[in-house]
Amino acid sequence: MSVAFSKRALQKCEQIIEQYPQKQAAMLPVLHLAEKEFGHISLEVEQYVAGLLEVPPVKVHEVVTFYTLFPRERRGKYHFQVCRGLSCDLLGCNNIMRHLKKKLRVKVGGTSKNRRYTLSEVECLGACETSPMMQLNDDYYGKLTTSAVDKIVKGLK
């Protein structure tokens, strides 16, 4: 299977690249575009991006494997990331994680069979003042309780 941007995404990619003095400097925004286009960054996508940026595929692979924000496998429509930092740990992130595993019927690091939910634990989301907290897609939710989690999940249906 070969990957290629849609015509619209390719135009956006070209616009992104034009903003930088060297093509390789556009790697992060082009990878974000690739994630939106393909849903994740597979080895094949890495090779495609490397070709667009005229760099060896290993350079793209180094970036993708360094940053946890680039998914290597398809995620669910809703990606729950529960913070495991010290503040969140002290204030109950373990209870939140147990509750989410049961509620979503998914293991930590896994995606539900229907591809609706992905559940991840992350080291720190940088919002200690709202511990325990999580990120759901692009939104942060803090001062979590199991009942607050129930309301959040119910709001997704």
C-alpha positions as CSV (number, residue, x, y, z in Angstrom):
1,M,0.0,0.0,0.0
2,S,1.4,3.4,-0.9
3,V,0.5,6.6,0.8
4,A,0.1,10.1,-0.7
5,F,-1.5,13.3,0.4
6,S,-4.8,14.3,-1.1
7,K,-4.6,17.2,-3.5
8,R,-5.7,19.6,-0.8
9,A,-3.3,18.3,1.8
10,L,-0.4,18.4,-0.7
11,Q,-1.2,22.0,-1.4
12,K,-1.2,22.7,2.4
13,C,2.1,20.9,2.7
14,E,3.7,23.0,-0.1
15,Q,2.5,26.1,1.7
16,I,4.0,24.9,5.0
17,I,7.4,24.1,3.3
18,E,7.5,27.6,1.6
19,Q,7.5,29.2,5.1
20,Y,10.9,27.7,5.9
21,P,14.4,28.4,4.6
22,Q,15.1,24.7,4.3
23,K,12.6,21.9,3.6
24,Q,13.6,19.8,6.6
25,A,12.8,22.6,9.0
26,A,9.1,22.1,8.1
27,M,9.2,18.5,9.5
28,L,7.0,19.0,12.6
29,P,4.2,20.8,10.9
30,V,4.3,18.4,7.9
31,L,4.1,15.5,10.3
32,H,1.1,17.1,12.0
33,L,-0.5,17.4,8.6
34,A,0.3,13.8,7.8
35,E,-1.2,12.6,11.1
36,K,-4.4,14.5,10.3
37,E,-4.4,13.0,6.7
38,F,-3.5,9.4,7.6
39,G,-4.6,9.0,11.2
40,H,-1.2,7.9,12.4
41,I,2.5,8.0,11.3
42,S,3.4,4.5,10.0
43,L,6.8,3.7,8.5
44,E,5.3,4.2,5.1
45,V,4.1,7.7,6.1
46,E,7.6,8.4,7.4
47,Q,9.1,7.5,4.1
48,Y,6.6,9.6,2.2
49,V,7.3,12.7,4.4
50,A,11.1,12.1,4.0
51,G,10.6,12.2,0.2
52,L,8.6,15.4,0.4
53,L,11.3,17.1,2.7
54,E,14.2,15.5,0.8
55,V,15.8,14.0,3.9
56,P,16.7,10.4,4.7
57,P,13.8,8.4,6.2
58,V,15.8,7.8,9.3
59,K,15.7,11.6,10.1
60,V,11.9,11.5,10.0
61,H,11.9,8.3,12.1
62,E,14.1,10.0,14.7
63,V,11.6,12.8,15.1
64,V,8.5,10.6,15.2
65,T,9.9,8.3,17.8
66,F,11.2,11.2,20.0
67,Y,7.9,13.0,20.3
68,T,5.1,11.1,21.9
69,L,2.5,13.3,20.2
70,F,2.9,11.4,16.9
71,P,0.9,8.2,17.1
72,R,2.5,5.1,15.5
73,E,-0.8,3.2,15.4
74,R,-4.3,4.3,14.8
75,R,-6.0,5.9,17.8
76,G,-9.7,5.9,18.7
77,K,-11.9,8.9,17.9
78,Y,-11.5,9.9,21.5
79,H,-8.0,9.8,23.0
80,F,-8.0,9.9,26.8
81,Q,-4.5,10.7,28.2
82,V,-4.4,10.5,32.0
83,C,-1.6,12.4,33.7
84,R,0.6,10.3,36.0
85,G,2.8,13.2,37.3
86,L,3.5,13.5,41.0
87,S,0.6,15.9,41.7
88,C,-1.9,13.8,39.8
89,D,-0.6,10.6,41.4
90,L,-1.0,12.1,44.9
91,L,-4.5,13.3,44.2
92,G,-5.9,10.1,42.7
93,C,-5.0,9.5,39.0
94,N,-4.9,5.8,39.8
95,N,-8.6,5.9,40.7
96,I,-9.4,7.9,37.5
97,M,-7.4,5.4,35.4
98,R,-9.1,2.4,36.9
99,H,-12.5,4.0,36.4
100,L,-11.8,4.8,32.8
101,K,-10.5,1.3,32.0
102,K,-13.8,-0.1,33.3
103,K,-16.0,2.6,31.8
104,L,-14.4,2.5,28.3
105,R,-13.7,-1.3,28.4
106,V,-10.1,-0.7,27.2
107,K,-6.7,-1.4,28.6
108,V,-4.1,1.3,29.2
109,G,-2.2,1.8,25.9
110,G,-5.1,0.2,24.0
111,T,-7.9,1.1,21.7
112,S,-11.4,-0.2,21.8
113,K,-12.4,-2.7,19.2
114,N,-14.8,-0.2,17.6
115,R,-12.0,2.4,17.5
116,R,-14.0,4.8,19.6
117,Y,-11.6,5.1,22.5
118,T,-7.9,5.1,23.2
119,L,-6.6,5.2,26.7
120,S,-3.0,6.3,27.5
121,E,-1.1,7.3,30.6
122,V,1.3,10.2,30.2
123,E,4.0,11.5,32.6
124,C,2.9,15.1,32.8
125,L,0.5,17.4,31.1
126,G,1.8,20.5,32.8
127,A,-1.4,21.4,34.7
128,C,-0.5,20.4,38.2
129,E,-2.9,23.0,39.7
130,T,-5.8,21.0,38.3
131,S,-4.7,17.6,39.5
132,P,-5.9,14.9,38.9
133,M,-6.3,15.7,35.3
134,M,-6.4,14.3,31.8
135,Q,-6.4,15.4,28.2
136,L,-9.2,14.3,25.9
137,N,-8.2,14.9,22.3
138,D,-7.2,18.6,22.5
139,D,-9.1,19.5,25.7
140,Y,-7.8,19.5,29.3
141,Y,-10.1,18.4,32.2
142,G,-9.0,18.9,35.7
143,K,-9.9,18.3,39.3
144,L,-11.3,15.0,38.2
145,T,-13.6,12.7,40.1
146,T,-15.1,9.5,38.9
147,S,-18.5,11.3,38.6
148,A,-16.8,14.1,36.5
149,V,-15.4,11.4,34.2
150,D,-18.8,9.9,33.9
151,K,-20.2,13.2,32.7
152,I,-17.4,13.7,30.3
153,V,-17.9,10.3,28.7
154,K,-21.6,10.6,28.6
155,G,-21.2,13.9,26.7
156,L,-19.4,12.0,24.0
157,K,-22.4,9.8,23.1
